[in-house]
Amino acid sequence: MKITDVKATPVVVPMKHSPTQSKVVAGPRVMPSIIVQVFTDEGIVGVGEAPQLLGGQISAQFIETTKTLLVGKDPANINLLVRSLYAQYSLSHFHIHSGCWAVNGVEMALWDIAGKRAGMPLYQLWGGAYRKQIEFFGDIDRQEPAGMTQVAKRLADEGYHTIYTKVGFGLDSDMEALAAIRAGAPDPNVKIRVDANQSWNTGEAIHIINNFEQFGMEFIDQPVLMYNLDALKHVHDSVHVPIAAHESGWTMYDMLNVVKSGAVDYVHLDPRFDAGITGSRISAGIAEAAGIQCVRHAFFELSVAFAMFLHLCAATPNATLPHQHSEYDMLEDDVIKGGLFQFHGPYCDVPEGPGLGVEIDEDKLAKYHEAYVKDILEAGLEFTTENHYYGAMFLRPYLKDLHEGRMSL
């Protein structure tokens, strides 16, 4: 079998109304993504998905340039092909993060081909499932406290064991948000998980986390700068709330240092930030050897990427915590046949079809590509940010005056 072509299609899929619009992308409430298709001379087409980190056009062009290396190659040589792509794009010089999200979309499609070729779902190709139902946490966007209380009550009533929100926007505001969540979910068995996205310095983190403890925290995600593992360990050793690393452990190379540091209780997995699916599985193995449990991180995804994550969580022994599904439950439609995956409370079943277990609906792919061209590209919204402060992470303190209107660019 040989690869004959690689195609990348930018799409935007409509999302349901939310009391808080996207903190990242301005314009219509849609989910942007890139659908990747890798074609072979035996008629098997592998599908993958990548986020539009540099906008739809640039992201798609990046992915399609991989055909110069991939066409004519055996798609079964996944590890060699992926490493060759990292070498081709000099990602060992720029850093894996400059292109891992795009290469992962191709790797995902190659694994889909492997599963289809073998006639088995990916979790079986990866050694079998530790679980067939994947548990997720309930996600609450920051909004007025009454709205957070209402959503927390609904999530608790639906059986969610963990409720998540973002913090790092000021102690008073964060405390108000956590109190609102706890008011809606008073059962102490429902835990609250928060993500600080590196927002605090060491002293702030210790003070703030000690204030958070009263709300029944499952863990605090990435309280301090990702690069400073000594600071992360100092925070970890100074508070009673468990600490998790996300940005500090983005790649398998970072994960090794995080585990060696003794700075965390939990870690995140995300092939879109790691050295692909294989890198993410290696990261999980490093954590497993240290006795650390994993949670998967989500980032702007449709059902193709979501399916991959279901298989990854099924086949990873220490992926035991409630996972993130990002905005998946807010999608109104998708580009796959049969529609969206269905949740049973906080659980979703792992697909049993060969490969990823999903098929592209070509009509919907064309429809939502046209929506991307009309509503995003031609509307001039390709690089427009509604609120860059929300995603600023460790830059928030430096951009605070700009965000709060005390200065302008």
VENNORBEL-V820746 format. One record per backbone hydrogen bond with DSSP energy under -1.0 kcal/mol. NH is the residue of the N-H (numbers start at 0). CO is the residue of the C=O. E is the energy in kcal/mol with one decimal. If there is no record, write none. Layout:
((NH CO E) (NH CO E))
//
This chain:
((2 72 -2.4) (3 38 -2.6) (4 38 -1.1) (6 36 -2.8) (8 34 -2.6) (10 32 -2.8) (11 367 -1.6) (12 30 -2.1) (14 28 -2.1) (15 329 -3.5) (25 383 -1.4) (29 27 -1.4) (30 12 -2.9) (32 10 -2.2) (33 49 -2.6) (34 8 -2.6) (35 47 -2.5) (36 6 -2.9) (37 45 -2.8) (38 4 -2.4) (40 1 -2.1) (42 39 -1.3) (45 37 -2.6) (47 35 -2.6) (49 33 -2.4) (52 50 -1.5) (54 51 -1.2) (58 54 -2.0) (59 55 -2.4) (60 56 -2.5) (61 57 -2.5) (62 58 -2.2) (63 59 -2.6) (64 60 -1.6) (65 62 -1.5) (66 63 -1.4) (67 64 -1.4) (68 65 -1.4) (69 65 -2.5) (70 66 -2.1) (71 2 -3.3) (72 69 -2.5) (76 73 -1.7) (77 75 -1.9) (80 76 -2.6) (81 77 -2.7) (82 78 -2.2) (83 79 -2.0) (84 80 -2.0) (85 81 -2.1) (86 82 -2.0) (87 83 -2.7) (88 84 -2.2) (89 86 -1.4) (90 85 -2.4) (92 89 -1.7) (93 89 -2.2) (94 90 -1.9) (97 94 -1.9) (98 95 -1.9) (99 95 -1.9) (102 98 -2.4) (103 99 -2.7) (105 101 -1.1) (106 102 -2.7) (107 103 -2.8) (108 104 -1.3) (109 105 -2.1) (110 106 -2.5) (111 107 -2.0) (112 108 -2.1) (113 109 -2.2) (114 110 -2.4) (115 111 -2.4) (116 112 -2.9) (117 113 -2.0) (118 114 -1.2) (119 114 -2.1) (121 354 -2.0) (124 120 -1.7) (125 121 -2.1) (126 123 -1.8) (127 122 -2.9) (129 313 -3.6) (133 347 -2.8) (135 345 -2.5) (136 322 -3.0) (137 161 -2.8) (139 163 -2.6) (147 143 -1.8) (148 144 -2.5) (149 145 -2.0) (150 146 -2.3) (151 147 -2.5) (152 148 -2.2) (153 149 -1.9) (154 150 -2.6) (155 151 -2.5) (156 152 -2.5) (157 153 -1.6) (158 155 -1.3) (159 154 -2.2) (162 190 -2.6) (163 137 -3.1) (164 192 -1.6) (166 194 -2.4) (173 169 -2.8) (174 170 -2.9) (175 171 -2.1) (176 172 -2.0) (177 173 -2.4) (178 174 -2.5) (179 175 -1.8) (180 176 -2.0) (181 177 -2.6) (182 178 -2.0) (183 179 -1.5) (184 180 -1.7) (189 186 -2.1) (190 160 -2.6) (191 215 -1.8) (192 162 -3.0) (193 218 -1.6) (194 164 -1.6) (195 220 -2.5) (197 221 -3.1) (198 195 -1.3) (199 222 -1.9) (204 200 -2.7) (205 201 -2.1) (206 202 -2.3) (207 203 -3.2) (208 204 -2.8) (209 205 -1.9) (210 206 -1.3) (211 207 -1.9) (212 208 -1.4) (214 211 -2.5) (215 212 -1.8) (217 191 -2.8) (219 241 -2.3) (220 193 -2.8) (221 243 -2.8) (227 224 -1.3) (228 226 -1.0) (231 227 -1.9) (232 228 -2.5) (233 229 -2.2) (234 230 -2.4) (235 231 -2.7) (236 232 -2.6) (237 234 -1.4) (243 219 -2.8) (244 265 -1.9) (248 245 -1.5) (249 246 -1.4) (254 250 -2.8) (255 251 -1.4) (256 252 -1.1) (257 253 -2.4) (258 254 -2.7) (259 255 -2.1) (260 256 -1.7) (264 242 -3.6) (265 242 -1.4) (266 292 -1.7) (267 244 -1.5) (268 294 -2.0) (272 269 -2.0) (273 269 -1.9) (275 273 -2.2) (278 274 -1.5) (279 275 -2.2) (280 276 -2.2) (281 277 -2.0) (282 278 -2.4) (283 279 -2.1) (284 280 -1.7) (285 281 -2.4) (286 282 -2.3) (287 283 -2.7) (288 284 -2.3) (290 287 -1.6) (291 286 -2.7) (293 317 -3.5) (294 266 -2.0) (296 268 -3.0) (305 301 -2.1) (306 302 -2.4) (307 303 -1.7) (308 304 -2.1) (309 305 -2.0) (310 306 -2.1) (311 307 -2.4) (312 308 -2.8) (313 309 -2.0) (314 310 -2.2) (318 315 -1.6) (319 317 -1.6) (320 293 -1.3) (322 134 -2.8) (323 295 -1.7) (327 324 -2.5) (329 326 -2.1) (330 327 -1.6) (331 13 -2.6) (336 358 -2.8) (338 335 -1.1) (343 346 -3.3) (346 343 -1.6) (347 133 -1.7) (349 131 -2.3) (354 119 -2.5) (356 353 -1.6) (360 334 -3.2) (364 360 -2.4) (365 361 -2.1) (366 362 -2.3) (367 363 -2.7) (368 364 -1.4) (369 365 -2.2) (370 366 -1.6) (371 367 -1.4) (372 368 -2.3) (373 369 -2.6) (374 370 -2.8) (375 371 -1.7) (376 371 -2.5) (377 372 -3.1) (379 376 -1.4) (380 375 -2.7) (389 386 -1.1) (391 388 -1.1) (394 391 -2.1) (395 392 -2.0) (398 394 -1.4) (402 398 -2.7) (403 399 -2.5) (404 401 -1.0) (405 400 -2.3))
//
